[in-house]
Amino acid sequence: MSTRWKASHEFATPIPYGSGPTAYATIGVTLVLKGQQIVQADHEFATDDGLSEGEVAGISREALGVVFELLTYLSGQTTRGGKIVLEPLQVGVPAAQTTMLFALPGTARIVTPTRLPAENQLLADQRLRTWLNLANEARRPASDVDAIRNYYMIWEDMFGRPQKGSGAAEELKFVRDFVSHGSVGNSDLLSFLNRELGPGPTPRPYEPLNPAHQTFLTTRREWARGLVEGEINKRL
């Protein structure tokens, strides 16, 4: 036996709405607007009987994960924090609602109106949620090193390991390798680092307290963001 539910995910901070669909029927979600702001995501779905309300709420948040990551990615506004109102949808039975608060740390960058993609674009690739999550984490106050690693993970997941001579893709791998390996002895990578940072030792270690290395990573972090988010945006 199963029970149908309506879960209303109320956002702690409204998200500016720009354009695009406000419902994705395949996953049963409708975005609720108040003026030009998204204030809530309503989700209708079915679960097995006997689950706790916390488990039901968790199932809903998992099912809508790609939507929440998308809203964060497109707007710059976190969807973390707020409350969930659960309501069983039973014909002929008065609805009993349960409200659960959830609070997760989150920050916003520059907040912009969301321009939501069509459903076929949103659901075209099962890996989209992972890419959006990694990109969102890279935007938060993470270190330059962690951001570079996230961007490289997205790129490799999309296209595989960059080949020699592949231009920007190979450079992204070089930057990731520089901060992820204790020392670097690969001749191609050393040539890249010597060109970017000036002549150095062989093997060449990454030095977190070296100002030149810090400046290099900060610059390359923004470069990597533009490179990777450009590919994500093609899919939205």
N, C-alpha and C positions, 0 to 999 in steps of 0.2 A: 504494500500500500504506500501511497505517497500523499504529500500535502503540498498544495500550492501556496506560495507566499508572495507578499509584496514587501520589499525592503526599500525604505526611503532613506537614502544617504544624504544627510544635510551637511553641507560644507561649512566649516567654521568661518571661512572667508569667501564671499562670493567671487566668481570667476567672470571677468568681462567676456561677453559674447559678441562675436563679430558677424559670422555667417556660417552657412552649412546646415546639415540636418541636425535635428534635436532628438531623433529617435533612431535606434539601431535594433530592428525587429528580431534579427537572428539571435541576439543575446538578450533580448527582452528588456532593453533599457530605454528610458525616456528622460531627457534632461529637462528640468523644470526651470523656466525663466521668470525672473522678476524684473521687469523693465528690460534692460540690455545686460543682465547679469545672470549667470547660471548659479542657482542657489541650492540645487538638489538633483540627485540622480535616482529615479524610481526604477526598481528592478522587480519584474515578475518572473518567478521560476518555481520549479518543483523540487522537493527533496524527499528522501525516504522518511517514513514515520519513525518516531522514537528519538530523533536528534534533539539535542539541547538547543536553546535559543542562541547560545554563543556559537555553536557549531553551524547553525543555519546562517547567522550573520557572517561567519567566516567564509562559508561557501559563496555567499553573494559578493563579498569583497574580492574573492579570488576570481570569480567569473567576470567581474567588471574591471579587473586589473588593467587591461589594455586601455580602457576608457579613462581611468584615473591617470595613468602614465601619460596618455595623449594630452589630456587637459593641462597637466603640469608642464609638459614639453612645449605646447603651443602658446600657453599664456604666460609662463614664468611664475605662476601663482601655485603654491602647494595645495594639494587636495588632502593633506594629512590633517587629522583632527576634525572634530565635529561630532555628530551622533547618527545612529541608525535607529529608525523606527520600524519594527517588524509587525506585520499584520497577516495572519492566516486568512486565505481567501477560500472560504467554505460556503457553498450555496445554502442559503436559508439559515445560516448561523451568524448571530451578531459578532462582528469582528472585535477581537481583544488585542490591543496593541501593547507592545513592549518596547521601551526606549532604552538604548544602550549608548553610553558616551564612550568615545575612543579618542585618545590623545597621543599623537606621535609628533616628534620634533620635526619642524620643517621651516624653510625660509623661502623667500621669493627674490628673484632678480628683477629685471625690468618687466613689469606686467603689461601685456598687450592683449587686445581682443582676440579670442580664438576664432579661427576659420576652420571649421570641422570638415573632415573628408567624408566622402560617400562611404556607405557601408562596405561595398565591395573592395575599396582600397584599404579600409581599416582592418578587414579580416583576410586580406589576400595572403599574408605571410604570417605563419604561426610564431615566427621569431621577432615580430615587430615589438611586442610588449617588452621583450628582453632588451632590445636595442634602445627603446625609449627609456627604460629604467636605468640602463648604464649611462645614457646621455644625461638624464636628469641628475644622477648621482655625481657625474663629472662637473655639472654646473654649480653644485652646492659648494660650501666652503671646504672642499677637499683639497689635499695638497696637489701641486702640479704633477707630481709623480703619479698619484692615484688617478688623476684625470687622464693623463697620457695612457696609462694602462687600460683604462676603460675604453678610450677611443680606439686603441689598437684592437681590443677584444671585439668591438663592434665590427671593425673593418675586416678582421680575419674571419669572423662568423659570416659576414656577407659574401666575401670574395675568396676566402682561403688565404694561405700564406703568400705574401707578395713575392714575386719573382725578381731575380736580379735584373736591373735596368728598367724597372716598372715605374720609375719617376717618384711621384708623391707617395705612392703606396710603400715603396721601398724605404723612403725617408722616414715615414711614420714608424716602420719596423725598426729602423736604426735608432730613433729616439727612444722607443720602448726598450730596446736591448740595452742601450746605454744606462738607463736608470734601473734596469731589472737584473743586470749581471754584476757580479762583484768587480770584474775587470774585463776589458774588451781587447781582444787580440785579432779579431777578424779584419783582414786587410781592407775590404770595402768599407766597413764601418769606421775603421780608423781614418781612412781618407776623408770620409764625410765629416767626422768630428774635427779633424785637422783643418778642414775648410771652414767649418762653422765657428770653431773656438780658437783656432790658431794651433801651431805645432805643439804636440804634447808627448808624453811618454808612451812606450809600448811594453805591456798592455796598458790601456788607459782607463783608470777607475773614475766612476762618478763620485763627486765630492759634494754632499748636500750643503756644506758651509762655504763653498766657493762662490763668490758673487757672480763670476762670469757664468758658471753653470746654472745658477738660479735665474739669471736674466735670460739665458738660452731657453730654459724650460718654460718660463712664463710666456715668452714669445711663441714657442712651439706649441704650447697648450692652446692658445687662441687659434693658431694655424690649424691644429688638428681638429679643433671644434668645427671650424668652417668646412674643412674637408669632409668630415664624417657626417655632420648634420646636413650638408648638401646632399649626401646620398640618402639619408633618412627622408628628407623632404621630398625627394623624387617619388617616394612610396606613399605619400600622404595626399 
